[in-house]
Amino acid sequence: MDIGFILINATIVACIYGLIAVAVSITWSSLGLLNLSYGFIFSFAGYGAYLAARMLSDHPIVVLTAGILVGALGGIIICMLVFIPLHDKPNFTIRGMIGTLAISLIGSQCLLWYFGPKNKALPEVFGYWKVSIGNTVLTSDKIGIIVCSILMLVFVVLWMKSSRRGLEIRAMMMNPHAASIVGIGIRKTGFYVMAITGGMAGLSAVLLSQTYYIAPFSGLTPLIKGVSIALCGGLGSVQGAVIAAIILGITEALTSRLLGGQYVLITQFLVIITILIIRPRGIAGLLDKAREQ
């Protein structure tokens, strides 16, 4: 068994789906919104990067930037259509979850109507070079996926720790009621949260497209895995989402290598169920107490 191959594949899976899981956790802990529209944002950003590559340039910076910006735009659209109208209404958690799911399904159907069912391919943004480390060969797309994911996550963490808007989001994550009392506007903060998390989903779309194609419903599997990772890590915990992404990445890599790709979802959900039975609040167990009241 090639340990290096398994570890690299596990890291790639953890990086791509971990971005969406972290986005889900940030949105939940700061806004109290379980955003099920990341599947649509994923596909929306992928098509945005595809159009940018065709109409502007297929330069890697252009494609990656387009994916992030269109993903951020998708997040802002969801904020305007769902979060702003519903955040102060009774049963916001359920209404928000249903609303984001509805927008995701409607948006995906619109993408299907406009672009058609045929898959679209993005250019190879990381080139075609290779690096050999012992018996393990690292291709450019694998290295690029890992580096870009880590840089994006580091940027988000540093921005949330150093910028004024980032500190407001952290305050919302710690105690939304106290944050509103001291004058932090939930609507304005919501736009920033949805934009930054939408950008993370957009980047994951471009990175995953280096292996798969862009399609109207290509965001469904990343959404399911992202939400599952967030729940497994402890909904609302960024650290827990990262740990869960690593665990499920290793699970997927081992399953694909030893049993076959058709068993990946089965083993992943068995691991998730086992973890939630042992720790109902997830690995980190940092579910915001304010959400339970």
C-alpha positions as semicolon CSV with decimal commas, in nm:
position;residue;x (nm);y (nm);z (nm)
1;M;0,000;0,000;0,000
2;D;0,143;0,338;-0,108
3;I;0,121;0,550;0,207
4;G;0,242;0,863;0,028
5;F;-0,027;0,832;-0,241
6;I;-0,299;0,787;0,022
7;L;-0,181;1,083;0,230
8;I;-0,166;1,314;-0,072
9;N;-0,516;1,216;-0,187
10;A;-0,646;1,254;0,169
11;T;-0,494;1,602;0,191
12;I;-0,649;1,707;-0,140
13;V;-0,996;1,587;-0,036
14;A;-0,960;1,757;0,301
15;C;-0,852;2,085;0,139
16;I;-1,134;2,105;-0,118
17;Y;-1,427;1,992;0,096
18;G;-1,277;2,148;0,408
19;L;-1,317;2,494;0,251
20;I;-1,692;2,442;0,220
21;A;-1,712;2,288;0,569
22;V;-1,536;2,590;0,720
23;A;-1,770;2,818;0,525
24;V;-2,072;2,631;0,665
25;S;-1,932;2,658;1,019
26;I;-1,858;3,030;0,995
27;T;-2,204;3,104;0,854
28;W;-2,377;2,904;1,124
29;S;-2,179;3,032;1,420
30;S;-2,197;3,398;1,316
31;L;-2,542;3,426;1,157
32;G;-2,727;3,122;1,286
33;L;-2,789;3,022;0,923
34;L;-2,740;2,666;0,804
35;N;-2,667;2,762;0,445
36;L;-2,765;2,486;0,203
37;S;-2,708;2,705;-0,102
38;Y;-2,335;2,637;-0,126
39;G;-2,409;2,375;-0,391
40;F;-2,550;2,646;-0,617
41;I;-2,271;2,891;-0,526
42;F;-2,019;2,619;-0,613
43;S;-2,165;2,566;-0,962
44;F;-2,230;2,939;-1,011
45;A;-1,866;3,020;-0,936
46;G;-1,747;2,738;-1,160
47;Y;-1,941;2,877;-1,455
48;G;-1,815;3,226;-1,372
49;A;-1,457;3,102;-1,391
50;Y;-1,541;2,920;-1,716
51;L;-1,679;3,237;-1,877
52;A;-1,380;3,438;-1,755
53;A;-1,144;3,184;-1,911
54;R;-1,328;3,204;-2,244
55;M;-1,397;3,578;-2,263
56;L;-1,106;3,734;-2,074
57;S;-0,804;3,509;-2,034
58;D;-0,720;3,155;-1,933
59;H;-0,435;3,281;-1,716
60;P;-0,442;3,101;-1,379
61;I;-0,472;3,424;-1,179
62;V;-0,772;3,533;-1,387
63;V;-0,949;3,197;-1,353
64;L;-0,886;3,165;-0,978
65;T;-0,983;3,528;-0,910
66;A;-1,299;3,494;-1,118
67;G;-1,403;3,184;-0,924
68;I;-1,351;3,356;-0,589
69;L;-1,526;3,681;-0,691
70;V;-1,824;3,509;-0,853
71;G;-1,854;3,284;-0,546
72;A;-1,854;3,596;-0,327
73;L;-2,122;3,747;-0,551
74;G;-2,329;3,430;-0,513
75;G;-2,298;3,458;-0,136
76;I;-2,417;3,820;-0,145
77;I;-2,715;3,720;-0,361
78;I;-2,813;3,452;-0,107
79;C;-2,774;3,707;0,172
80;M;-3,010;3,949;-0,004
81;L;-3,268;3,687;-0,097
82;V;-3,273;3,477;0,221
83;F;-3,082;3,612;0,519
84;I;-3,187;3,978;0,514
85;P;-3,563;3,910;0,473
86;L;-3,573;3,622;0,725
87;H;-3,311;3,682;0,996
88;D;-3,550;3,854;1,237
89;K;-3,846;3,627;1,172
90;P;-3,966;3,343;1,404
91;N;-3,812;3,000;1,337
92;F;-3,534;3,164;1,138
93;T;-3,313;2,853;1,150
94;I;-3,571;2,634;0,975
95;R;-3,687;2,908;0,740
96;G;-3,331;2,994;0,646
97;M;-3,240;2,631;0,581
98;I;-3,547;2,580;0,358
99;G;-3,492;2,914;0,185
100;T;-3,128;2,847;0,099
101;L;-3,214;2,497;-0,022
102;A;-3,490;2,638;-0,244
103;I;-3,256;2,902;-0,388
104;S;-2,997;2,633;-0,453
105;L;-3,243;2,415;-0,647
106;I;-3,387;2,709;-0,841
107;G;-3,043;2,846;-0,917
108;S;-2,915;2,510;-1,039
109;Q;-3,216;2,478;-1,269
110;C;-3,141;2,826;-1,408
111;L;-2,782;2,721;-1,475
112;L;-2,913;2,409;-1,651
113;W;-3,148;2,622;-1,863
114;Y;-2,880;2,872;-1,962
115;F;-2,571;2,653;-2,006
116;G;-2,738;2,322;-2,089
117;P;-2,659;1,979;-1,946
118;K;-2,321;1,943;-2,117
119;N;-2,023;1,954;-1,881
120;K;-1,776;2,240;-1,907
121;A;-1,404;2,209;-1,853
122;L;-1,177;2,473;-1,702
123;P;-0,817;2,516;-1,820
124;E;-0,534;2,357;-1,629
125;V;-0,451;2,650;-1,404
126;F;-0,150;2,484;-1,243
127;G;0,026;2,357;-1,555
128;Y;0,152;2,005;-1,623
129;W;0,477;1,972;-1,427
130;K;0,554;1,699;-1,173
131;V;0,767;1,654;-0,863
132;S;0,887;1,317;-0,733
133;I;0,937;1,260;-0,361
134;G;1,065;0,909;-0,312
135;N;0,817;0,677;-0,480
136;T;0,539;0,936;-0,473
137;V;0,477;1,159;-0,775
138;L;0,314;1,496;-0,705
139;T;0,149;1,654;-1,008
140;S;0,108;2,028;-1,042
141;D;-0,268;2,021;-0,985
142;K;-0,231;1,837;-0,653
143;I;0,033;2,078;-0,525
144;G;-0,169;2,375;-0,650
145;I;-0,489;2,256;-0,478
146;I;-0,313;2,210;-0,145
147;V;-0,127;2,543;-0,158
148;C;-0,429;2,749;-0,271
149;S;-0,659;2,594;-0,009
150;I;-0,412;2,656;0,273
151;L;-0,348;3,014;0,157
152;M;-0,721;3,085;0,140
153;L;-0,782;2,945;0,488
154;V;-0,485;3,136;0,632
155;F;-0,608;3,457;0,467
156;V;-0,958;3,416;0,613
157;V;-0,822;3,344;0,963
158;L;-0,581;3,640;0,955
159;W;-0,850;3,871;0,815
160;M;-1,090;3,771;1,090
161;K;-0,823;3,832;1,354
162;S;-0,684;4,164;1,228
163;S;-0,953;4,355;1,037
164;R;-1,243;4,545;1,192
165;R;-1,504;4,353;0,995
166;G;-1,332;4,027;1,078
167;L;-1,340;4,109;1,449
168;E;-1,710;4,189;1,418
169;I;-1,767;3,846;1,265
170;R;-1,571;3,683;1,547
171;A;-1,782;3,871;1,798
172;M;-2,095;3,741;1,626
173;M;-1,952;3,389;1,639
174;M;-1,884;3,414;2,013
175;N;-2,211;3,576;2,120
176;P;-2,448;3,721;1,858
177;H;-2,679;3,878;2,116
178;A;-2,398;4,064;2,295
179;A;-2,252;4,170;1,960
180;S;-2,582;4,327;1,856
181;I;-2,608;4,507;2,191
182;V;-2,271;4,680;2,141
183;G;-2,374;4,803;1,797
184;I;-2,251;4,540;1,553
185;G;-2,504;4,540;1,270
186;I;-2,616;4,189;1,186
187;R;-2,723;4,282;0,833
188;K;-2,395;4,448;0,738
189;T;-2,201;4,167;0,902
190;G;-2,415;3,917;0,712
191;F;-2,298;4,059;0,379
192;Y;-1,933;4,019;0,479
193;V;-1,988;3,667;0,610
194;M;-2,172;3,552;0,300
195;A;-1,920;3,716;0,066
196;I;-1,612;3,564;0,231
197;T;-1,768;3,217;0,264
198;G;-1,902;3,237;-0,092
199;G;-1,548;3,314;-0,208
200;M;-1,425;3,003;-0,028
201;A;-1,687;2,793;-0,208
202;G;-1,588;2,958;-0,536
203;L;-1,223;2,868;-0,488
204;S;-1,317;2,508;-0,407
205;A;-1,515;2,496;-0,735
206;V;-1,211;2,598;-0,940
207;L;-0,986;2,357;-0,753
208;L;-1,222;2,061;-0,789
209;S;-1,267;2,140;-1,159
210;Q;-0,902;2,044;-1,209
211;T;-1,019;1,686;-1,158
212;Y;-1,387;1,697;-1,252
213;Y;-1,605;1,911;-1,478
214;I;-1,839;2,202;-1,414
215;A;-2,207;2,113;-1,441
216;P;-2,536;2,268;-1,317
217;F;-2,562;2,023;-1,029
218;S;-2,191;1,959;-0,973
219;G;-2,212;2,137;-0,638
220;L;-2,446;1,881;-0,484
221;T;-2,178;1,636;-0,370
222;P;-1,946;1,910;-0,234
223;L;-2,244;2,054;-0,042
224;I;-2,331;1,718;0,113
225;K;-1,970;1,650;0,208
226;G;-1,914;2,003;0,333
227;V;-2,219;1,998;0,560
228;S;-2,133;1,647;0,679
229;I;-1,779;1,754;0,767
230;A;-1,910;2,062;0,950
231;L;-2,155;1,850;1,151
232;C;-1,888;1,592;1,224
233;G;-1,642;1,857;1,341
234;G;-1,898;2,034;1,556
235;L;-2,126;2,281;1,381
236;G;-1,986;2,628;1,443
237;S;-1,625;2,521;1,506
238;V;-1,368;2,608;1,241
239;Q;-1,103;2,395;1,414
240;G;-1,342;2,102;1,434
241;A;-1,425;2,135;1,063
242;V;-1,055;2,120;0,974
243;I;-1,000;1,811;1,191
244;A;-1,310;1,640;1,050
245;A;-1,199;1,723;0,694
246;I;-0,866;1,552;0,758
247;I;-1,031;1,243;0,909
248;L;-1,284;1,207;0,627
249;G;-1,015;1,279;0,368
250;I;-0,809;0,987;0,501
251;T;-1,123;0,772;0,506
252;E;-1,200;0,854;0,142
253;A;-0,842;0,793;0,028
254;L;-0,819;0,458;0,208
255;T;-1,160;0,346;0,083
256;S;-1,081;0,439;-0,278
257;R;-0,749;0,257;-0,260
258;L;-0,859;-0,058;-0,077
259;L;-1,227;-0,107;-0,168
260;G;-1,308;0,117;-0,463
261;G;-1,466;0,455;-0,521
262;Q;-1,821;0,318;-0,507
263;Y;-1,785;0,259;-0,133
264;V;-1,656;0,606;-0,043
265;L;-1,986;0,761;0,067
266;I;-2,079;0,448;0,264
267;T;-1,760;0,445;0,468
268;Q;-1,761;0,823;0,515
269;F;-2,111;0,829;0,657
270;L;-2,036;0,530;0,878
271;V;-1,743;0,727;1,021
272;I;-1,964;1,035;1,065
273;I;-2,237;0,835;1,240
274;T;-1,981;0,673;1,470
275;I;-1,830;1,008;1,565
276;L;-2,171;1,166;1,630
277;I;-2,276;0,870;1,845
278;I;-1,963;0,908;2,056
279;R;-1,969;1,290;2,053
280;P;-2,317;1,418;1,963
281;R;-2,185;1,774;1,932
282;G;-1,908;1,670;1,698
283;I;-1,533;1,646;1,739
284;A;-1,489;1,996;1,881
285;G;-1,822;2,006;2,060
286;L;-1,833;2,383;2,035
287;L;-2,196;2,428;1,936
288;D;-2,282;2,784;2,037
289;K;-2,494;2,778;2,350
290;A;-2,682;3,077;2,220
291;R;-2,821;2,859;1,940
292;E;-2,964;2,613;2,189
293;Q;-3,177;2,873;2,366
